[in-house]
Amino acid sequence: GTLAASIAHEIRQPLTAIRIEAGTIERWMNRDAPMADEVTEGIRRIQEQSERAERVIRSLRALMRREPLPPQPFRLDDALREVLPLADCRISVASVDLRLDLDAQLPPVHGDRVQIQQVMLNLLLNAVEARREGPPGHARVTVRTRLDADGMVIFEVIDNGRGIEPAQLARVFEPFFSTKDDGMGIGLAICRSIVELHGGTIAAVSGDGQTTVTVTLPPAPGGLSSNVP
């Protein structure tokens, strides 16, 4: 049941992207002079999203089976930039000012790139949704990467949205618990499972008009000297 809920939750973004691209291609084709180059590019993006949906399903199955992680070092900033286009539409609709504060000198982390990207996307979209439903005023979401004093790699998502009540904050990473009326309560639980499988931790704090979710991951063996694809 958890696997089914997880797959339903995680493939929603690539499927939504495919639907949007298909509608756009249809409009391009119905013009008096069809825009062939744009259609070709749209088809390419649909292929990318369908392949991503397949990778997400494989990744979730591996997560639920606790299968060993493939030995792949990668950089968080590169992984983040790959998934940002998936959130573009939601960011635009919510009129959110997305700020990236990325440390280009961070050592790579080690593990399943797709799984960590799921964490990034979930946290980013949660922050955007919180800001959309939050108090009036300037909507801001900040994504930050840094190295802490212990040499651990930190990934943070910060929003100035509606905040989380203390009683709810203690439960946000529990399966099937949600602070949203229409939420499945599975996204943050998946995030915690993925982060812990990678030897890291995830925590949330909320107060003073700001909510911060912090992911801590160990660097790849060899640090900056790792062979990063």
GIVEN-V324886 format. One record per backbone hydrogen bond with DSSP energy under -0.5 kcal/mol. CO is the residue of the C=O (numbers start at 1). NH is the residue of the N-H. E is the energy in kcal/mol with one decimal. If there is no record, write none. Layout:
# GIVEN-V324886
CO:NH:E + CO:NH:E
This chain:
# GIVEN-V324886
1:5:-2.4 + 2:6:-2.5 + 3:7:-2.6 + 4:8:-2.4 + 5:9:-2.1 + 6:10:-2.8 + 7:11:-2.3 + 9:12:-0.6 + 11:15:-2.1 + 12:16:-2.4 + 13:17:-2.4 + 14:18:-2.2 + 15:19:-2.2 + 16:20:-2.3 + 17:21:-2.5 + 18:22:-2.5 + 19:23:-2.0 + 20:24:-2.1 + 21:25:-2.6 + 22:26:-2.1 + 23:27:-1.7 + 24:28:-2.3 + 25:29:-2.6 + 26:30:-1.5 + 28:31:-0.9 + 28:35:-0.8 + 32:34:-0.5 + 34:36:-1.3 + 35:39:-2.3 + 36:40:-2.5 + 37:41:-2.2 + 38:42:-2.5 + 39:43:-2.5 + 40:44:-1.9 + 41:45:-2.1 + 42:46:-2.2 + 43:47:-2.3 + 44:48:-2.2 + 45:49:-2.4 + 46:50:-2.4 + 47:51:-2.2 + 48:52:-2.1 + 49:53:-2.4 + 50:54:-1.8 + 51:55:-2.2 + 52:56:-2.6 + 53:57:-2.1 + 54:58:-2.3 + 55:59:-2.6 + 56:60:-2.6 + 57:61:-2.3 + 58:62:-2.2 + 59:63:-2.1 + 60:64:-2.7 + 61:65:-1.8 + 62:67:-2.5 + 63:66:-1.1 + 70:72:-2.0 + 72:111:-2.0 + 73:229:-0.9 + 74:109:-2.7 + 75:79:-2.2 + 76:80:-2.6 + 77:81:-2.1 + 78:82:-1.3 + 79:83:-0.9 + 80:83:-0.9 + 80:84:-1.4 + 81:85:-0.5 + 83:86:-1.3 + 83:87:-0.6 + 84:87:-1.7 + 84:88:-0.7 + 85:88:-0.6 + 87:91:-2.5 + 88:92:-2.5 + 89:93:-2.6 + 90:94:-2.0 + 91:96:-2.2 + 92:95:-1.2 + 96:98:-1.0 + 97:99:-0.5 + 97:141:-2.1 + 99:101:-0.5 + 99:143:-2.9 + 101:145:-2.1 + 102:104:-0.9 + 103:106:-1.5 + 108:220:-3.3 + 109:74:-2.3 + 111:113:-0.8 + 112:116:-2.1 + 113:117:-2.2 + 114:118:-1.9 + 115:119:-1.7 + 116:120:-2.4 + 117:121:-2.8 + 118:122:-2.6 + 119:123:-2.5 + 120:124:-2.4 + 121:125:-2.7 + 122:126:-2.3 + 123:127:-2.1 + 124:128:-2.3 + 125:129:-2.6 + 126:130:-2.5 + 127:131:-2.1 + 128:132:-2.3 + 129:133:-1.8 + 130:162:-1.0 + 131:134:-0.9 + 138:140:-0.5 + 139:97:-2.7 + 140:160:-1.4 + 141:99:-2.9 + 142:144:-0.5 + 142:158:-2.9 + 143:101:-3.2 + 144:156:-3.1 + 146:154:-3.3 + 148:151:-1.9 + 152:148:-2.4 + 153:217:-3.0 + 154:146:-1.9 + 155:215:-3.1 + 156:144:-2.6 + 157:213:-2.3 + 158:142:-2.9 + 159:211:-2.5 + 165:168:-0.6 + 165:169:-2.7 + 166:170:-1.3 + 168:171:-1.9 + 168:172:-0.7 + 169:172:-0.7 + 171:174:-2.3 + 174:177:-1.5 + 180:183:-1.2 + 185:176:-3.0 + 185:177:-0.9 + 186:190:-2.3 + 187:191:-2.1 + 188:192:-2.4 + 189:193:-2.1 + 190:194:-2.7 + 191:195:-2.8 + 192:196:-2.6 + 193:197:-2.0 + 194:198:-1.3 + 195:200:-2.7 + 196:199:-1.7 + 198:218:-0.5 + 201:216:-2.8 + 203:214:-2.9 + 205:212:-2.9 + 207:210:-1.0 + 210:207:-2.6 + 211:159:-2.3 + 212:205:-2.4 + 212:214:-0.5 + 213:157:-2.1 + 214:203:-2.0 + 215:155:-2.7 + 216:201:-1.8 + 217:153:-2.9 + 218:110:-0.6 + 220:223:-2.6 + 222:225:-2.0 + 223:226:-1.9 + 226:228:-1.2
